[in-house]
Amino acid sequence: MKILLVGSGGREHAMAWKIRQSPLCDALYVAPGNPGTALLGINIPLKVTDFVALGKFCEGEKIDLVVVGPEAPLVEGIRDYFESNPSLSHVGIVGPGKLGAQLEGSKDFSKAFMNRHGIPTAAASTFSDSASAVSYVEKCKTPIVIKADGLAAGKGVIITSSREEASITVKEMLDDKRFGDAGSKVLIEDFLTGTELSVFVLTDGAHYVILPEAKDYKRIGDDDQGPNTGGMGAVSPVVFADADFMKKVEQKIIAPTIRGLKEENISYRGFIFFGLINVSGEPYVIEYNARMGDPETQSVMLRLKSDLVPLLQATAKGTLKDMHAEFQKQFAVTISMVAEGYPGNYKKGTEITIGASQSPVFHAGTRQEGSRLLSDGGRVISATGMGESLQGAIQQAYETVSLVNWDGVYFRKDIGKDLLNWKN
């Protein structure tokens, strides 16, 4: 089978690593890929939203399966483009169409969807003018969550501690266009107290397979201090996501979501990421994503015992019924190594050295220049570790970190440590 993986980050490198292990994968192409994926397949210098060029490539190379990693091509309609072209009808696609991708592309859409189908989530109101939003904020209890409606690279959610801060944030989004068009509407949402986790499924629109869950760490600083980032690390499994909790997740959230998509005639074949929060043992949805998370994917792929390719193929064909995924019992930990200054302004082009590691080192924001490996993004490297215990996995991950160096490297020192002595 010939497979094209669309994307260029740490998520895609981890997926490429897992896909390449399958005996069903005869050839793997990655568009545009990164220096890490180049070690596993053939990088193709095509933009993730250049659907015409991607389509021509698939037609010319007789690609059997396209797996879409990032959110932008999904929200912009890569599936719709392929399905509207008869010459591409043979190509299976893992990723929802434009309408289904609105679960991630519009927080207003996803919140309304959850409310229609009785899926537990925080109460929220949507505004497009700052005067009305500020008036609403004055009646809210603090803390107050402010969300940009559209895609904002994982940075469009601001938790404000006061009404004054919330009002300023609303004006920055709506009036000052802090997040561009993504902030043309904002959601003002009740704050839920609890611990977050991410649950992932593959669905063909009627059936689903649950993948390993993970907990990610969004804040830039230790002890969850500072601004949100795209993700500073991840741990899988999650110690409080026991069988009873996951049964609630499946019954109250996953099954109603799949059923809701079917009831609303939203064709959906791909990943769904459920960003959840555990509130006193009850799961609530914070957000949906229409793809796998980053850096959670890196930990999930390490723990996925099953061959990924048959699951992807069944998702694309609509034949997921009776399939399931087996997990490694070991813990997996991922640590994002980022450029100094991230998530603000950061330097690119710094040379990176990577020593021999027992655990995978996934490239996230790198580029190759001759024999030199250079930083080329905010999140640069995902260092990983596995162990029979969480402590062992954490230790292994930080040993991997010690083998990766560049000038200005930064990483959190506490990934996973909050779960070592977990008490509900």
PyMOL commands that set and color helices and strands:
alter all, ss='L'
color gray80, all
select helices_A, chain A and resi 10-19+37-39+51-61+71-76+78-83+86-88+102-105+107-116+130-137+163-174+180-183+222-224+243-263+296-303+308-317+390-401+417-419
alter helices_A, ss='H'
color red, helices_A
select strands_A, chain A and resi 2-7+27-32+42-43+65-68+92-94+124-127+144-148+157-160+186-190+195-203+208-210+215-216+219-221+225-228+233-236+270-279+282-289+331-339+351-354+361-363+366-369+372-375+379-387+404-405+409-410
alter strands_A, ss='S'
color yellow, strands_A
deselect
rebuild
show_as cartoon
